[in-house]
Amino acid sequence: MTRELVEFVMKQTSGPIDRWAVAATLESNGIRDLDARDRYGKDDVFGLADEIYALCLAEQAATPVPEPPVARRARAVLIGRRYLRGGFFFVQLALQLGSLAVFGYAQWASIDFTGRQASVVGLALLASFLLTGPASQGIGYVGSFFSEPGKHLLATRAVIAVVASGLLALLAGAVGASLLDLGFGWYGHRLLGVGLAYYALVGLLSLTGALLYMLKQFLAMVVATVAGIGVVGLVLHQTSLGIYAAHWIGLGVGIAIEATWAALVLQRRRASTSTELRLAVMPPVPVLALLVVPYGLYGLAYFGLLFVDRFAAWSAGAHGLPFTFRAPYEVGLDWALIAVVPALAMLEVTIFLFAERLEVLAGRFEIARVAEHNRELLRFRRRHFGYIVLLLLGGAAVATGALRLLEHAHATKVSGLFGDRTMLRVYALGLAGYALLVFGIFNSVFLFSLGRPWAVVRSLLPGVVVAAAVAFTLSRLYAYWTAAGGLVAGSLVFALLATAATTRTLRTVDYHYFAAY
């Protein structure tokens, strides 16, 4: 039994510095004075900590001298994998957009939709992502919080609870939409039912996808996406069923694959949980809720910032409907998002190297050199900010060049939109807005890594308010496409506030690093 505790302490601390560190680590694992007496025969946690500390010291003394640092090539491979992981979301996006451009359909979209159909489905997609955003972020947080120390039983219980909250949010949204349509009669029962079907299925796919992302099962996400698109094509070409049924079956297949894969991985991890960690106790619900709330708010605000300009653009001159889908607007924003993918992928590398840098510097600087330690991390941020700027410029150059080529090509089913003047204007504004959003997220990853999610929320919420105000104002005073200016304004506010918060934090990073752990 004590052997498992030694392994746990060594894994969490990389070698404890004193009995107090061991006691704190044991308590973080749910060990109480009662457990120390009943299960280990010690007077209290500190008595148990003395024994575990001695065993850890003995293990450290018996451990051979570490091998030299990883070779440059191996390290480059490691960083390359992190970079690819950071850009993974683009793989699924590329599959969906590529299928739409080449075949005319994706897992939930079709170029043959009428304006009314596209409006209902587009609104359903935005609402589903917005309402499941908090749960998706919560899954990532609580899943990692429990699974990284090996508490897979608790991780499973926690993510099931968060998924349930996401399902409740979807249900509440469906009830609200039904009541609004009942009162105003915008879409009618049939079209409303179609929209709610897309809304529910895409919401479920979002939740199962968040599970797989938390579990780092990237292959499963690709398999589910490819299979879903393939089923859509199969149903369309080999049956008499229409596009709605094809999409719903394709989405259902994707959900089934993702949910089954996630369940199997969770089951395997639960079975491998050590005897000691099986005894870990779930924190009280109020405590766990307080931990998850800022991540949920971040998810809601993040998707709010991404989508509020669309709500403004689609509702301007909507021809008797609350929202009318604007294809040039959507294509412009999607192409701008493609341009910033190289920079977004770099964020995974930045946070990995930042955590590594924190550990290295902690052993290099003594307490009297805290200011120098903090300045070193500020320099680290400036250096990586430069990398982000270069990747943004490179991505924008490639995306703009490709856009110019596609203006004169007719190789895809959506080629006509690439030369549309409105699309080009939205692309320019979207490029500026997404670049500023990347700067905001870049600073936020430092705050998240240091256990300061509320600082991120406080930076993001004003950005959402500004984005909404600017988007609705511009789209009512000028053309609908000027709503993209809201994305620019809101992202600018977010970037400035997040930069200021991160600068303050890194100037006292020694304290925040200690407080976070």
C-alpha positions as a printed NumPy array, in Angstrom:
array([[  0.   ,   0.   ,   0.   ],
       [  2.746,   2.477,   0.938],
       [  4.521,   1.637,  -2.325],
       [  1.625,   3.106,  -4.291],
       [  1.807,   6.264,  -2.176],
       [  5.541,   6.58 ,  -2.86 ],
       [  4.932,   6.256,  -6.593],
       [  2.132,   8.818,  -6.416],
       [  4.226,  11.367,  -4.488],
       [  7.226,  10.907,  -6.794],
       [  5.021,  11.334,  -9.856],
       [  3.36 ,  14.481,  -8.53 ],
       [  6.455,  16.204,  -7.138],
       [  9.364,  14.752,  -9.15 ],
       [ 10.996,  14.292,  -5.723],
       [  9.565,  15.982,  -2.58 ],
       [ 11.597,  18.691,  -0.865],
       [ 10.418,  18.   ,   2.72 ],
       [  7.799,  16.237,   4.863],
       [  5.417,  19.17 ,   4.461],
       [  5.393,  18.763,   0.685],
       [  4.685,  15.049,   1.113],
       [  1.849,  15.732,   3.561],
       [  0.277,  18.261,   1.193],
       [  0.542,  15.826,  -1.714],
       [ -1.044,  13.023,   0.321],
       [ -3.9  ,  15.288,   1.375],
       [ -4.464,  16.307,  -2.244],
       [ -4.953,  12.592,  -2.92 ],
       [ -7.707,  12.383,  -0.299],
       [ -5.611,  10.93 ,   2.553],
       [ -6.929,  12.057,   5.977],
       [ -5.734,  11.51 ,   9.526],
       [ -8.406,   8.824,   9.787],
       [ -6.982,   7.034,   6.743],
       [ -3.436,   7.312,   8.114],
       [ -4.539,   5.601,  11.344],
       [ -6.895,   2.947,   9.97 ],
       [ -5.083,   1.947,   6.805],
       [ -1.431,   2.684,   7.531],
       [ -1.099,   2.481,  11.327],
       [  0.195,   6.048,  11.753],
       [ -0.976,   8.706,  14.187],
       [ -1.857,  11.23 ,  11.48 ],
       [ -1.032,  12.374,   7.952],
       [  2.273,  13.873,   9.055],
       [  3.361,  10.599,  10.59 ],
       [  2.58 ,   8.871,   7.313],
       [  4.349,  11.672,   5.432],
       [  7.56 ,  11.056,   7.416],
       [  7.611,   7.419,   6.32 ],
       [  6.782,   8.214,   2.693],
       [  9.387,  11.006,   2.618],
       [ 12.071,   8.62 ,   3.846],
       [ 11.114,   6.062,   1.196],
       [ 11.172,   8.762,  -1.495],
       [ 14.673,   9.846,  -0.426],
       [ 15.828,   6.224,  -0.522],
       [ 14.39 ,   5.804,  -4.017],
       [ 16.053,   8.986,  -5.203],
       [ 19.399,   7.834,  -3.835],
       [ 19.056,   4.483,  -5.588],
       [ 17.974,   6.012,  -8.899],
       [ 20.774,   6.109, -11.481],
       [ 22.022,   9.445, -12.754],
       [ 19.669,  10.648, -15.493],
       [ 20.681,  10.254, -19.082],
       [ 21.85 ,  13.36 , -20.945],
       [ 19.135,  15.669, -22.278],
       [ 17.075,  14.489, -25.198],
       [ 18.871,  14.849, -28.496],
       [ 17.925,  17.813, -30.64 ],
       [ 16.267,  15.646, -33.265],
       [ 14.125,  13.827, -30.696],
       [ 13.189,  17.132, -29.11 ],
       [ 12.247,  18.573, -32.489],
       [  9.996,  15.573, -33.055],
       [  8.372,  16.131, -29.653],
       [  7.73 ,  19.799, -30.373],
       [  6.475,  18.917, -33.848],
       [  3.931,  16.54 , -32.354],
       [  2.767,  19.24 , -29.975],
       [  2.378,  21.627, -32.879],
       [  0.324,  19.116, -34.853],
       [ -1.841,  18.497, -31.799],
       [ -2.431,  22.23 , -31.465],
       [ -3.635,  22.428, -35.047],
       [ -5.695,  19.267, -34.895],
       [ -9.044,  21.083, -34.898],
       [ -8.185,  22.215, -38.435],
       [ -8.146,  18.598, -39.612],
       [-11.837,  18.197, -38.855],
       [-12.605,  21.68 , -40.197],
       [-10.698,  20.89 , -43.415],
       [-12.569,  17.609, -43.834],
       [-15.932,  19.366, -43.498],
       [-15.052,  22.326, -45.742],
       [-13.259,  20.128, -48.264],
       [-16.231,  17.802, -48.55 ],
       [-18.585,  20.769, -48.986],
       [-16.376,  22.319, -51.68 ],
       [-15.742,  19.099, -53.621],
       [-18.952,  17.118, -53.178],
       [-21.426,  19.841, -52.304],
       [-22.252,  18.426, -48.871],
       [-20.633,  17.965, -45.469],
       [-21.77 ,  16.257, -42.295],
       [-24.349,  18.992, -41.616],
       [-24.221,  21.389, -44.576],
       [-25.205,  21.387, -48.265],
       [-24.801,  23.871, -51.097],
       [-28.283,  22.845, -52.281],
       [-30.001,  24.257, -49.199],
       [-32.444,  27.049, -49.907],
       [-31.936,  30.325, -48.082],
       [-34.627,  29.395, -45.575],
       [-33.144,  25.935, -44.972],
       [-29.619,  27.306, -44.583],
       [-30.876,  29.918, -42.131],
       [-32.586,  27.362, -39.896],
       [-29.693,  24.897, -39.973],
       [-27.073,  27.629, -39.534],
       [-28.892,  29.053, -36.529],
       [-29.248,  25.552, -35.07 ],
       [-25.494,  24.981, -35.398],
       [-24.568,  28.283, -33.745],
       [-26.983,  27.674, -30.871],
       [-25.758,  24.117, -30.287],
       [-22.083,  25.121, -30.161],
       [-22.872,  28.115, -27.952],
       [-24.925,  26.142, -25.41 ],
       [-22.562,  23.145, -25.257],
       [-19.475,  25.388, -25.063],
       [-19.506,  25.556, -21.241],
       [-19.845,  21.779, -20.91 ],
       [-17.104,  21.161, -23.493],
       [-14.673,  23.336, -21.542],
       [-15.796,  21.74 , -18.274],
       [-15.136,  18.258, -19.667],
       [-11.597,  19.253, -20.585],
       [-10.936,  20.671, -17.127],
       [-12.458,  18.069, -14.789],
       [-11.364,  15.17 , -16.986],
       [ -7.721,  16.256, -16.858],
       [ -7.99 ,  17.288, -13.198],
       [ -8.822,  13.729, -12.135],
       [ -7.252,  11.597, -14.863],
       [ -3.739,  13.089, -14.805],
       [ -3.074,  11.862, -11.222],
       [ -4.655,   8.525, -12.159],
       [ -8.081,   8.958, -10.541],
       [ -9.931,   7.538, -13.526],
       [-13.015,   6.452, -11.584],
       [-13.54 ,  10.01 , -10.409],
       [-12.74 ,  11.333, -13.884],
       [-15.495,   9.189, -15.388],
       [-18.049,  10.286, -12.793],
       [-17.093,  13.933, -13.212],
       [-17.276,  14.017, -17.014],
       [-20.616,  12.182, -16.971],
       [-21.954,  14.883, -14.669],
       [-20.653,  17.643, -16.941],
       [-22.047,  15.931, -20.057],
       [-25.401,  15.764, -18.268],
       [-25.223,  19.519, -17.678],
       [-24.578,  19.999, -21.392],
       [-27.611,  17.886, -22.239],
       [-29.738,  19.97 , -19.869],
       [-28.503,  23.144, -21.573],
       [-29.479,  21.685, -24.953],
       [-32.909,  20.764, -23.624],
       [-33.448,  24.239, -22.181],
       [-32.445,  25.798, -25.501],
       [-34.854,  23.563, -27.422],
       [-37.727,  24.477, -25.102],
       [-36.906,  28.175, -25.427],
       [-36.75 ,  28.005, -29.232],
       [-40.063,  26.142, -29.379],
       [-41.789,  28.716, -27.191],
       [-40.417,  31.621, -29.245],
       [-41.542,  30.061, -32.516],
       [-44.915,  29.269, -31.005],
       [-45.314,  32.916, -30.071],
       [-43.983,  34.509, -33.267],
       [-44.56 ,  31.797, -35.881],
       [-41.26 ,  32.417, -37.647],
       [-40.533,  28.99 , -39.094],
       [-43.548,  26.729, -38.629],
       [-43.661,  23.36 , -36.929],
       [-42.008,  21.357, -39.708],
       [-39.014,  23.621, -40.295],
       [-38.62 ,  24.176, -36.559],
       [-38.524,  20.403, -36.074],
       [-35.83 ,  20.132, -38.751],
       [-33.76 ,  22.81 , -37.029],
       [-34.147,  21.19 , -33.617],
       [-33.004,  17.841, -35.024],
       [-29.785,  19.425, -36.354],
       [-29.412,  21.358, -33.112],
       [-29.659,  18.251, -30.926],
       [-27.419,  16.041, -33.081],
       [-24.655,  18.626, -33.529],
       [-24.8  ,  19.387, -29.796],
       [-24.356,  15.697, -28.981],
       [-21.481,  15.476, -31.46 ],
       [-19.855,  18.477, -29.79 ],
       [-20.049,  16.816, -26.358],
       [-18.708,  13.443, -27.512],
       [-15.96 ,  15.245, -29.423],
       [-14.984,  17.116, -26.236],
       [-14.719,  13.755, -24.454],
       [-12.361,  12.387, -27.084],
       [-10.282,  15.563, -27.108],
       [ -9.892,  15.358, -23.331],
       [ -8.841,  11.714, -23.704],
       [ -6.42 ,  12.705, -26.526],
       [ -8.09 ,  10.247, -28.907],
       [ -7.494,  12.277, -32.06 ],
       [ -7.655,   9.338, -34.457],
       [-11.163,   8.55 , -33.222],
       [-12.295,  12.081, -34.036],
       [-10.972,  11.799, -37.588],
       [-12.54 ,   8.364, -38.042],
       [-15.905,   9.644, -36.801],
       [-15.791,  12.673, -39.117],
       [-14.787,  10.697, -42.207],
       [-17.352,   7.979, -41.462],
       [-20.095,  10.568, -40.904],
       [-19.381,  12.36 , -44.187],
       [-19.127,   9.025, -45.99 ],
       [-22.517,   7.938, -44.666],
       [-24.072,  11.215, -45.819],
       [-22.812,  10.565, -49.341],
       [-23.903,   6.924, -49.244],
       [-27.438,   7.787, -48.163],
       [-27.726,  10.57 , -50.745],
       [-26.504,   8.498, -53.688],
       [-27.719,   5.023, -52.819],
       [-31.15 ,   5.66 , -51.279],
       [-34.206,   7.75 , -51.985],
       [-33.891,   9.581, -48.675],
       [-33.309,  13.318, -48.792],
       [-30.58 ,  15.58 , -47.473],
       [-32.123,  15.903, -44.004],
       [-32.157,  12.151, -43.409],
       [-28.655,  11.822, -44.865],
       [-27.313,  14.449, -42.482],
       [-29.103,  13.039, -39.458],
       [-27.898,   9.503, -40.129],
       [-24.356,  10.764, -40.762],
       [-24.384,  12.754, -37.531],
       [-25.805,   9.769, -35.661],
       [-22.995,   7.547, -36.953],
       [-20.405,  10.112, -35.882],
       [-21.94 ,  10.379, -32.404],
       [-22.091,   6.585, -32.028],
       [-18.434,   6.17 , -32.998],
       [-17.233,   8.948, -30.699],
       [-19.365,   7.908, -27.721],
       [-18.426,   4.22 , -28.032],
       [-14.724,   4.992, -28.426],
       [-14.759,   7.33 , -25.417],
       [-16.63 ,   4.772, -23.292],
       [-14.11 ,   2.034, -24.138],
       [-11.139,   4.256, -23.301],
       [-12.695,   5.34 , -20.004],
       [-13.492,   1.715, -19.141],
       [ -9.92 ,   0.635, -19.864],
       [ -8.529,   3.433, -17.719],
       [-10.918,   2.654, -14.872],
       [ -9.779,  -0.969, -14.936],
       [ -6.135,   0.114, -14.698],
       [ -6.69 ,   2.404, -11.684],
       [ -4.478,   1.437,  -8.737],
       [ -6.008,   0.088,  -5.536],
       [ -5.036,   3.214,  -3.617],
       [ -6.549,   5.617,  -6.117],
       [ -9.775,   3.628,  -6.237],
       [-10.336,   4.873,  -2.691],
       [-10.1  ,   8.528,  -3.736],
       [-13.168,  10.549,  -2.772],
       [-14.972,  13.035,  -5.009],
       [-14.828,  16.611,  -3.673],
       [-18.152,  18.002,  -2.438],
       [-20.401,  19.086,  -5.293],
       [-20.281,  22.811,  -4.353],
       [-16.46 ,  22.724,  -4.326],
       [-16.295,  20.933,  -7.674],
       [-18.855,  23.317,  -9.157],
       [-16.804,  26.34 ,  -8.086],
       [-13.764,  24.828,  -9.819],
       [-15.667,  24.234, -13.057],
       [-17.683,  27.478, -13.227],
       [-14.928,  29.75 , -14.617],
       [-14.139,  27.241, -17.376],
       [-17.825,  26.997, -18.242],
       [-18.12 ,  30.776, -18.385],
       [-15.028,  30.892, -20.561],
       [-16.59 ,  28.415, -22.993],
       [-19.817,  30.433, -23.172],
       [-18.014,  33.753, -23.603],
       [-15.552,  32.35 , -26.138],
       [-18.276,  31.074, -28.452],
       [-20.234,  34.253, -27.779],
       [-17.315,  36.322, -29.092],
       [-16.997,  34.032, -32.112],
       [-20.679,  34.086, -33.029],
       [-22.177,  37.415, -31.943],
       [-21.197,  39.173, -35.176],
       [-22.934,  36.412, -37.158],
       [-26.125,  36.931, -35.173],
       [-25.895,  40.638, -35.979],
       [-25.158,  40.102, -39.696],
       [-27.77 ,  37.397, -40.201],
       [-30.497,  39.413, -38.435],
       [-29.917,  42.619, -40.44 ],
       [-32.589,  42.814, -43.16 ],
       [-33.636,  39.226, -42.51 ],
       [-36.742,  39.391, -44.769],
       [-39.389,  38.537, -42.185],
       [-37.257,  35.971, -40.363],
       [-35.2  ,  36.53 , -37.197],
       [-32.071,  35.362, -39.06 ],
       [-31.114,  34.875, -42.704],
       [-27.959,  32.896, -43.544],
       [-25.402,  34.893, -45.557],
       [-23.112,  32.599, -47.541],
       [-20.491,  35.255, -48.511],
       [-20.226,  36.294, -44.862],
       [-19.705,  32.731, -43.645],
       [-17.156,  31.856, -46.347],
       [-15.194,  35.036, -45.595],
       [-14.956,  34.235, -41.903],
       [-14.125,  30.582, -42.523],
       [-11.298,  31.502, -44.878],
       [ -9.957,  34.011, -42.354],
       [ -9.982,  31.27 , -39.713],
       [ -7.902,  29.054, -41.998],
       [ -5.312,  31.85 , -42.192],
       [ -4.706,  31.89 , -38.42 ],
       [ -4.483,  28.105, -37.968],
       [ -0.618,  28.054, -38.03 ],
       [ -0.534,  30.569, -35.174],
       [ -3.239,  28.777, -33.179],
       [ -1.326,  25.508, -33.452],
       [  1.735,  27.207, -31.943],
       [ -0.136,  27.852, -28.692],
       [  0.135,  24.162, -27.771],
       [  3.916,  24.392, -28.139],
       [  4.053,  27.627, -26.147],
       [  2.223,  26.23 , -23.146],
       [  4.257,  23.015, -23.213],
       [  7.557,  24.922, -23.251],
       [  6.28 ,  27.374, -20.627],
       [  5.547,  24.539, -18.18 ],
       [  8.971,  23.072, -18.927],
       [ 10.601,  26.475, -18.449],
       [  8.904,  26.971, -15.092],
       [ 10.315,  23.699, -13.821],
       [ 13.831,  24.444, -15.076],
       [ 13.939,  27.973, -13.676],
       [ 12.559,  26.854, -10.309],
       [ 15.768,  24.923,  -9.731],
       [ 18.067,  27.564, -11.17 ],
       [ 17.104,  30.679,  -9.177],
       [ 17.315,  31.094,  -5.419],
       [ 14.744,  33.05 ,  -3.43 ],
       [ 16.893,  36.19 ,  -3.526],
       [ 16.722,  36.177,  -7.346],
       [ 12.935,  36.068,  -7.713],
       [ 12.791,  39.25 ,  -9.807],
       [ 15.317,  37.834, -12.26 ],
       [ 13.317,  34.597, -12.424],
       [ 10.17 ,  36.536, -13.306],
       [ 11.926,  38.673, -15.93 ],
       [ 13.16 ,  35.5  , -17.614],
       [  9.565,  34.305, -18.043],
       [  8.491,  37.704, -19.371],
       [ 11.247,  37.374, -21.961],
       [  9.937,  33.897, -22.778],
       [  6.501,  35.401, -23.493],
       [  7.939,  38.142, -25.698],
       [  9.908,  35.586, -27.695],
       [  6.868,  33.4  , -28.303],
       [  4.75 ,  36.437, -29.098],
       [  7.201,  37.062, -31.923],
       [  6.708,  33.504, -33.168],
       [  2.937,  34.017, -33.15 ],
       [  3.242,  37.244, -35.155],
       [  5.43 ,  35.56 , -37.779],
       [  3.015,  32.628, -38.1  ],
       [  0.061,  34.997, -38.429],
       [  1.819,  36.901, -41.216],
       [  2.788,  33.687, -42.97 ],
       [ -0.678,  32.182, -42.654],
       [ -2.311,  35.374, -43.914],
       [  0.029,  35.532, -46.905],
       [ -0.646,  31.912, -47.892],
       [ -4.421,  32.169, -47.368],
       [ -4.649,  35.449, -49.305],
       [ -2.561,  34.065, -52.158],
       [ -4.708,  30.938, -52.334],
       [ -7.825,  33.107, -52.28 ],
       [ -6.584,  35.099, -55.255],
       [ -5.958,  31.904, -57.191],
       [ -9.388,  30.516, -56.368],
       [-11.068,  33.697, -57.619],
       [-10.185,  32.622, -61.145],
       [-10.652,  28.874, -60.703],
       [-13.808,  26.839, -61.046],
       [-12.623,  23.584, -59.54 ],
       [-15.05 ,  23.507, -56.603],
       [-18.771,  23.849, -56.083],
       [-18.346,  27.099, -54.115],
       [-15.781,  28.779, -56.412],
       [-18.191,  31.575, -57.281],
       [-18.042,  32.917, -53.738],
       [-14.278,  33.456, -53.712],
       [-14.452,  36.507, -55.953],
       [-17.479,  38.033, -54.226],
       [-16.68 ,  41.56 , -53.005],
       [-18.638,  41.12 , -49.779],
       [-16.788,  37.872, -49.067],
       [-13.415,  39.634, -49.579],
       [-14.39 ,  42.472, -47.229],
       [-15.524,  40.06 , -44.547],
       [-12.327,  38.054, -45.035],
       [-10.213,  41.176, -44.405],
       [-12.129,  42.08 , -41.253],
       [-12.214,  38.462, -40.115],
       [ -8.463,  38.162, -40.573],
       [ -7.897,  41.178, -38.32 ],
       [-10.433,  39.933, -35.756],
       [ -9.092,  36.383, -35.577],
       [ -5.497,  37.627, -35.341],
       [ -6.443,  39.742, -32.321],
       [ -8.356,  36.777, -30.89 ],
       [ -5.192,  34.668, -31.194],
       [ -3.298,  37.319, -29.206],
       [ -5.946,  37.139, -26.498],
       [ -5.818,  33.335, -26.351],
       [ -2.007,  33.435, -26.415],
       [ -1.977,  35.456, -23.194],
       [ -4.807,  33.405, -21.705],
       [ -2.878,  30.138, -21.888],
       [ -0.35 ,  31.56 , -19.412],
       [ -3.157,  32.492, -17.033],
       [ -4.81 ,  29.083, -17.341],
       [ -1.526,  27.283, -16.702],
       [ -1.007,  29.303, -13.519],
       [ -4.478,  28.512, -12.192],
       [ -6.045,  31.918, -12.92 ],
       [ -9.124,  31.135, -15.066],
       [-11.126,  34.006, -13.578],
       [ -8.559,  36.462, -14.935],
       [ -9.268,  35.074, -18.409],
       [-13.031,  35.367, -17.917],
       [-12.68 ,  38.972, -16.738],
       [-10.692,  39.743, -19.891],
       [-13.089,  37.974, -22.252],
       [-16.527,  39.112, -21.041],
       [-15.984,  42.838, -21.814],
       [-14.838,  41.774, -25.282],
       [-18.138,  39.989, -25.866],
       [-20.119,  43.046, -24.775],
       [-18.112,  45.347, -27.04 ],
       [-18.365,  42.898, -29.96 ],
       [-22.149,  42.734, -29.627],
       [-22.537,  46.519, -29.367],
       [-20.289,  47.258, -32.345],
       [-21.633,  44.429, -34.558],
       [-25.294,  45.349, -34.108],
       [-24.615,  49.079, -34.415],
       [-22.571,  48.817, -37.625],
       [-24.9  ,  46.306, -39.285],
       [-27.893,  48.593, -38.655],
       [-26.192,  51.81 , -39.756],
       [-24.361,  50.374, -42.764],
       [-24.325,  47.123, -44.783],
       [-24.854,  43.812, -42.996],
       [-21.267,  42.671, -43.61 ],
       [-19.876,  45.466, -41.411],
       [-20.983,  43.36 , -38.424],
       [-17.564,  41.696, -38.767],
       [-16.214,  44.908, -37.247],
       [-17.705,  43.67 , -33.986],
       [-15.366,  40.674, -34.06 ],
       [-12.435,  43.052, -34.546],
       [-13.472,  45.384, -31.715],
       [-14.332,  42.625, -29.251],
       [-11.147,  40.68 , -29.953],
       [ -9.095,  43.863, -29.522],
       [-10.588,  44.453, -26.069],
       [ -9.989,  40.814, -25.132],
       [ -6.38 ,  40.93 , -26.373],
       [ -5.579,  44.155, -24.485],
       [ -7.136,  43.021, -21.2  ],
       [ -5.587,  39.545, -21.387],
       [ -2.171,  41.051, -22.168],
       [ -2.4  ,  43.369, -19.161],
       [ -3.536,  40.548, -16.848],
       [ -0.767,  38.232, -18.044],
       [  1.892,  40.911, -17.645],
       [  0.803,  41.55 , -14.052],
       [  0.796,  37.829, -13.341],
       [  4.219,  37.123, -14.844],
       [  5.751,  39.97 , -12.855],
       [  4.817,  38.006,  -9.727],
       [  4.81 ,  34.571, -11.33 ],
       [  6.71 ,  33.026,  -8.402],
       [  3.704,  33.6  ,  -6.152],
       [  1.106,  32.487,  -8.685],
       [  3.083,  29.355,  -9.559],
       [  3.219,  28.43 ,  -5.875],
       [ -0.472,  29.247,  -5.337],
       [ -1.548,  27.201,  -8.366],
       [ -0.003,  24.009,  -7.021]])
